[in-house]
Amino acid sequence: MSQISPPVVIVGAGPAGCTLAGLLAQRGIDCLVFDDDKRPGLLVGESLIPGVVPVFRQLGVEDRVAQMSTRKPGASFFVTDGGPRLHFTFKNVESHLPPYSYNTPRPELDNLLRVRAEELGAKFVHARAELEPCIKDGQPSIRLSERSREVAGLSAEAEPLLVDASGRARTFSRLMDIPAKKGDRDDVAYFAHFEDFDHDDVEDGQVIISVLRAGWSWRIPLPGRLSVGVVVSKEHAKTLGATAEERLENAIRQEPLLAEKAMRARRVTPVMTYTNYQLLSERGYGPGWVLLGDAFGFVDPMLSPGLFMSLEGARQLADCVFSQGVEILKKPEALERALVRYDRRIVEWHHAWQELVKYFYDGRIFRIHLAGKNLAMKPSPFNLASRMERHSTAHIASMASGGWTRSGYSRSLMRMLSRYLVWDVPPAESFAVRQVHRDEPRSKAA
Ligand SMILES: Cc1cc2nc3c(=O)[nH]c(=O)nc-3n(C[C@H](O)[C@H](O)[C@H](O)COP(=O)(O)OP(=O)(O)OC[C@H]3O[C@@H](n4cnc5c(N)ncnc54)[C@H](O)[C@@H]3O)c2cc1C
């Protein structure tokens, strides 16, 4: 076997790893991806936000994504027991992002991104990467085992930049004992695909997120089927049954927003279980290594930012580090500056998403919505009130689309609205995601 010496080696062929491989290949930079070939038939991460579409376009795959997907015009947020219903349309973002996105079967999307990276010239080795901690420049670092170097055919001189795109395995951080900051959530999700699960009366392709009597749920329309998932506390999950199948079935049966829609539903896949937490690594790079996608951090799936963070993270890494080509890898100071820039951007994204998602979990977003609607109905000079309401909705929709998520103005607007606009509306707790199930409707229990 001939020996190779790629400047970049990526561990993990999920969306983050394959997107980076494709983007580097477009820049003419050789890279090698370790693909452990683990492809479950069913994967979470099916609901995408408009922010991913520009990356699909950059990779030249949007047409192929569209063929395998349902077009997603927006997302709706319901609160159980007659609570508010909030409809976001991506038309609100058309000034700066595509006004739509896609709901996509994940294994197919992963395959497409891998095939595209190969078409563009990235190389794959079908093996699990084995790594070992080491010290480099006096700091914790990581290297491939001799066996992995051999399997990949790396030459003795090869000293590639190693990218951890191994997802929630967080391979590098675990081996180097890099701590992570954890967020408030510690839940478990059960999900499966159904046929004949009725969708509510919303636009075709609209995703519905529901705040349930306990936890929350997603309903994602995919071609020919509906992906239904419930996210509940681990304690509540135990009360729902012994197996994942019982838990999903009972959760659906117990929840008024889901039970009626599921009357004729047939489950057509096994039920998958995922833990749900929020986590951000305290270091994103070091000498010879860098983290990407879920391996860097995991926001929370309620607003579907996961794939966006993987794809946008890959784009940021390609832009921050490799905009001038691969020579930077031989210039330690320039490389350090570029990695700092990348690290800061990703951390900033995480903080912005975490702030936004908190408004949905603790119910403040529904208060802002109700207060805005009340205000818009009141007469005001030049229709100022209803214009203000449209302005705020557009900003929140853009934040949830991956457009103005980090914008200082949008974030300040949301904070201000939640503090000063909310008179004559129920407290945020009435709409908050709850850990424990209560049988009575929220209006009584609140
Ligand atoms: C309950 C839940 C619901 C979600 N819903 C959504 C959603 O609707 N929309 C959305 O955008 N996101 C969603 N996500 C998040 C999304 O699934 C992830 O953010 C996304 O998969 C991250 O991509 P990645 O490439 O970083 O990691 P992964 O997709 O995990 O890919 C990592 C790959 O690396 C491989 N690997 C690991 N170790 C090695 C090794 N040593 N050698 C070689 N290969 C290795 C793995 O097998 C895997 O193929 C959800 C997550 C959860 C938990």
The ligand as an SDF file (V2000), in Angstrom:
LIG
                    3D

 53 58  0  0  0  0  0  0  0  0999 V2000
  -33.1470   13.5280   20.9220 C   0  0  0  0  0  0  0  0  0  0  0  0
  -32.4020   14.2840   19.8660 C   0  0  0  0  0  0  0  0  0  0  0  0
  -33.0790   14.8730   18.8000 C   0  0  0  0  0  0  0  0  0  0  0  0
  -32.3760   15.6060   17.8290 C   0  0  0  0  0  0  0  0  0  0  0  0
  -33.0760   16.2070   16.8170 N   0  0  0  0  0  0  0  0  0  0  0  0
  -32.4260   17.0190   15.9500 C   0  0  0  0  0  0  0  0  0  0  0  0
  -33.1290   17.6850   14.9020 C   0  0  0  0  0  0  0  0  0  0  0  0
  -34.3390   17.5320   14.7560 O   0  0  0  0  0  0  0  0  0  0  0  0
  -32.4180   18.4950   14.0620 N   0  0  0  0  0  0  0  0  0  0  0  0
  -31.0600   18.6720   14.1960 C   0  0  0  0  0  0  0  0  0  0  0  0
  -30.4780   19.4240   13.4150 O   0  0  0  0  0  0  0  0  0  0  0  0
  -30.3690   18.0080   15.1460 N   0  0  0  0  0  0  0  0  0  0  0  0
  -31.0040   17.2000   16.0240 C   0  0  0  0  0  0  0  0  0  0  0  0
  -30.2890   16.5160   16.9690 N   0  0  0  0  0  0  0  0  0  0  0  0
  -28.8360   16.7030   17.0220 C   0  0  0  0  0  0  0  0  0  0  0  0
  -28.0920   15.9830   15.8870 C   0  0  0  0  0  0  0  0  0  0  0  0
  -28.4760   14.6410   15.8500 O   0  0  0  0  0  0  0  0  0  0  0  0
  -26.5930   16.1160   16.1270 C   0  0  0  0  0  0  0  0  0  0  0  0
  -26.2690   17.4440   16.4620 O   0  0  0  0  0  0  0  0  0  0  0  0
  -25.7630   15.7130   14.8820 C   0  0  0  0  0  0  0  0  0  0  0  0
  -25.9540   14.3600   14.5850 O   0  0  0  0  0  0  0  0  0  0  0  0
  -24.2790   15.9510   15.1420 C   0  0  0  0  0  0  0  0  0  0  0  0
  -23.5050   15.5770   14.0260 O   0  0  0  0  0  0  0  0  0  0  0  0
  -21.9640   15.1490   14.2040 P   0  0  0  0  0  0  0  0  0  0  0  0
  -21.4580   14.8790   12.8500 O   0  0  0  0  0  0  0  0  0  0  0  0
  -21.2820   16.1280   15.0760 O   0  0  0  0  0  0  0  0  0  0  0  0
  -22.0220   13.7990   15.0490 O   0  0  0  0  0  0  0  0  0  0  0  0
  -22.6570   12.3660   14.6870 P   0  0  0  0  0  0  0  0  0  0  0  0
  -23.8590   12.5240   13.8410 O   0  0  0  0  0  0  0  0  0  0  0  0
  -22.8360   11.6580   15.9910 O   0  0  0  0  0  0  0  0  0  0  0  0
  -21.5280   11.6400   13.8460 O   0  0  0  0  0  0  0  0  0  0  0  0
  -20.3590   11.1580   14.4390 C   0  0  0  0  0  0  0  0  0  0  0  0
  -19.8680    9.9430   13.6750 C   0  0  0  0  0  0  0  0  0  0  0  0
  -18.5690    9.5760   14.1410 O   0  0  0  0  0  0  0  0  0  0  0  0
  -18.5120    8.1620   14.2690 C   0  0  0  0  0  0  0  0  0  0  0  0
  -17.4160    7.8390   15.1940 N   0  0  0  0  0  0  0  0  0  0  0  0
  -17.3790    7.9790   16.5470 C   0  0  0  0  0  0  0  0  0  0  0  0
  -16.1880    7.6020   17.0210 N   0  0  0  0  0  0  0  0  0  0  0  0
  -15.4410    7.2190   15.9450 C   0  0  0  0  0  0  0  0  0  0  0  0
  -14.1070    6.7350   15.8030 C   0  0  0  0  0  0  0  0  0  0  0  0
  -13.2820    6.5620   16.8390 N   0  0  0  0  0  0  0  0  0  0  0  0
  -13.6640    6.4270   14.5430 N   0  0  0  0  0  0  0  0  0  0  0  0
  -14.4630    6.6050   13.4490 C   0  0  0  0  0  0  0  0  0  0  0  0
  -15.7280    7.0620   13.5570 N   0  0  0  0  0  0  0  0  0  0  0  0
  -16.1960    7.3700   14.7880 C   0  0  0  0  0  0  0  0  0  0  0  0
  -19.9230    7.8020   14.7610 C   0  0  0  0  0  0  0  0  0  0  0  0
  -20.2260    6.4250   14.5570 O   0  0  0  0  0  0  0  0  0  0  0  0
  -20.7500    8.7210   13.8800 C   0  0  0  0  0  0  0  0  0  0  0  0
  -21.0050    8.1280   12.6040 O   0  0  0  0  0  0  0  0  0  0  0  0
  -30.9710   15.7470   17.9280 C   0  0  0  0  0  0  0  0  0  0  0  0
  -30.2850   15.1090   18.9650 C   0  0  0  0  0  0  0  0  0  0  0  0
  -30.9750   14.3980   19.9410 C   0  0  0  0  0  0  0  0  0  0  0  0
  -30.2220   13.7560   21.0530 C   0  0  0  0  0  0  0  0  0  0  0  0
  1  2  1  0
  2  3  1  0
  2 52  2  0
  3  4  2  0
  4  5  1  0
  4 50  1  0
  5  6  2  0
  6  7  1  0
  6 13  1  0
  7  8  2  0
  7  9  1  0
  9 10  1  0
 10 11  2  0
 10 12  1  0
 12 13  2  0
 13 14  1  0
 14 15  1  0
 14 50  1  0
 15 16  1  0
 16 17  1  0
 16 18  1  0
 18 19  1  0
 18 20  1  0
 20 21  1  0
 20 22  1  0
 22 23  1  0
 23 24  1  0
 24 25  2  0
 24 26  1  0
 24 27  1  0
 27 28  1  0
 28 29  2  0
 28 30  1  0
 28 31  1  0
 31 32  1  0
 32 33  1  0
 33 34  1  0
 33 48  1  0
 34 35  1  0
 35 36  1  0
 35 46  1  0
 36 37  1  0
 36 45  1  0
 37 38  2  0
 38 39  1  0
 39 40  1  0
 39 45  2  0
 40 41  1  0
 40 42  2  0
 42 43  1  0
 43 44  2  0
 44 45  1  0
 46 47  1  0
 46 48  1  0
 48 49  1  0
 50 51  2  0
 51 52  1  0
 52 53  1  0
M  END
$$$$
